[in-house]
Structure formats: C-alpha cells, structure tokens
C-alpha cells in the first residue's frame, strides 16, 4: 500500500487546506475506510428528513450527500488521470450546476447514500492500489496544480467538512 503523507505546501492550492487540515493528523487511508460508517448513523438520524434544508436556498440532506458523491468522483478522476500520466488540464466542476442536474431530490436518502458508499469503495480501492511513485505525480485541474497524494487528503477532508455541516446546521448526526 502506498505511504500517503500529509500534503506539503504546493501540492494543492491554499483553499484546499480547508479540507486537508481536517485529516492532517490521521492515517488518510484509515479515514477513507472508516467514513462510510458515518452513513449508517446519518440514515438513522435523518430518516424521513432527506429533503430537510437548514435554511431557504440551502441544499437538502440528500443534495449534500449527492454533492459529496459528485465531488469525490471528480477528485478521484483527477487523481487517476494524474497518476497515469495524463496530459492537459482537467476542467472544473461548478457545484451548483452539477447539483441542479443531479436529480438528488427525486431519489430516496437510502439510494443516494448507497451510491456514495459504492463510490467510496471504488475510491479506496484505487488509492490503495497506487504505486508509491504515483503519489508524487501532478496535474492541473480548474487552473490549480494538485499532487495525487494531496487528492486523497482532499477527498477525506471534504467528507469531514460536509459531515460537520450536517451535524451542526442540519442536526442529523
């Protein structure tokens, strides 16, 4: 298994420290493996509240999960492209446009959670399978340079960021 280390300065834009700092002191692969357990607790506490929004114009619980799923797919695609030596810049993801097109509101909370769980299983298998040298590879997405290593930390921290919002603002955890 590759030896992921907390990203150093320059492995991602400063903005992404919002996420990486949330897992900096942890074993990122262990965090990625454990996070799907959060879904069990969410499904218990948010049963019947998948459409709940903590304020007008904010995402529903299902939309938050859908966003986490979409973002993880995008981040891991970037890591895949960079790890395999892909060339060229990868376009960005406008989260609100993607969310509007995602149709998460029409789905059950259980269904969106199951999709997120499947995405994480795939992401974890990918990160675990990387050769050590791939962690240092870099590429550009949304005009920002990322290392493959940093992306694993961003994925784990992005999840923690949204779980904190679900707990503190939605009251579902």
N, C-alpha and C positions, 0 to 999 in steps of 0.2 A: 504494500500500500504506500502511496506517496506520502511524504512528510510535509504537510501543509504548515506554513508558519504565518503568524500574523503579518499582513502586508506592510511593507516598508513604504516610506514616503516615495511617491512617484509611481506606485503600482496601480493607482486609480486617482481620479480627481478628488480634491478635498471634500466635496459634497458627500461622497460615499462613505466617509468616516462616520456619518450618522448611523450607518448600518454596521460597519466593521468594528466600531468601538463597542458595540453591544455584545460581541463574542470574542473580543481580543484575548481575554484570559482563559479561553476554553479550548478544548480539542475540537476543531471545527467539524471533523468527520463524525465525532460522537454527538455533537449538537445536531447536525443534519439527520442523523439516525434517530435521535430521540424526539425531534419536533413533531412528527406525525402523531405521537401520543397526545399532543395538545388538542388534536381534532376530536378525540374521544370526549374530553372534558367540555369542549365547545359544543358538541352535539347534545350533550346532556343539559348544559346550562342555557343554550339558545334554542332548544326545542320549541317550535311554534313561533320563533322570533326571527326567522331568516330574513324577513323583509324590514326588520326594525332599523331605523336610522336615528342617530342620536340628535340630529338637528335637520331642519329643512335644507335640502340640497346636498346633504352628505350621503355617502354610499351606504347601502344596506349591508347587513352582515354577509349575505350571500355575495354581494358585489365585492366586499373586502376580500373574501376568500377567492373569488374569481380573479381579482387583480393580483393577488399573491401567486396564483397559478400561472397567469399570463406572464408576469414579470419573471418568474422562475424559468419558464420555458425560454424566454428571450435571453436571460443571462446565461443559461446553460448552453444555448445555441452559440452564443458569443464564445464561451469557453471552448466548445467543441471546434469551432472554426479556427480559433487562435491555436489551440493545441495541435491541430492537424496541419498547421502551416498555411491556412487560407490567407489570401491576399485581398486587399481592398477594404474599404471602410464598410462597416455594417450600419444600416440606418437605425435611427432611434425608434422609440415606442412612445407615442402620445397616449398616456394612460387613460385620459378621459374619453378619447375617441375609441380606443380599444374596448374600454368598459361598456360604452354605449352599444358597440357592435357585438358584445359577448353574449347578450341574452341571458345573463345570470338570474335576473328576476323571474324568468319563466320556469326556472328549474327548482327542484327541491334542494334544501340545505344539505341533505344527505348526499345527493348526487354531486353537487359542487365539491363537497368535502372528499368524496370518493375519488373524484378527478384529481384534486390536489394531492391526495395520498399517493396515487399512481405516478404522478409527475415527480414527487419527491423520491419514490423508489427508483425511478429511472435516473434522476439526477445523482443520487447517492451511488448507484452502480457505476455511472460514468466517472464521477470524481475518484472513486476507489480504484478504478481501472487505469488511471493515467500513469504513464511512465514518469519517473521523477523529473526528467528533463522538460517535460511539457509544462510544469508549473511556472517556469520562468518565461515561457513564450508569451508574446504580447500582440495586441492588435488594437485597432481603433473602432469604436462604436459611438455613435452620437457625438462625434467630434472629440472623444476622450480616449486616451490610451489606458488599457487595462492589462494586467497580467492574468493568466489563467488562475494562478494562486489566489489573487485578490477576489476573483469572482466567486469562489466557494465561500469566502467570508461574507461577501455582499449578500449572497443568497440566504445564508443563515441569519444574518443580521436584519435583513429585510423582513423575514418571517417574524423575528422577535419584535421588531418595531411595530408591525401591524397587530401582533398579539397584545402588546401593551395598550395600543389604542382600543382594541376590542374589550379589554378588561377595564380600562379607565373611563372610556367615554360611552361604550355600549353597555357595560355592566353584564357581559355574558360569560365571563370566565371567573 
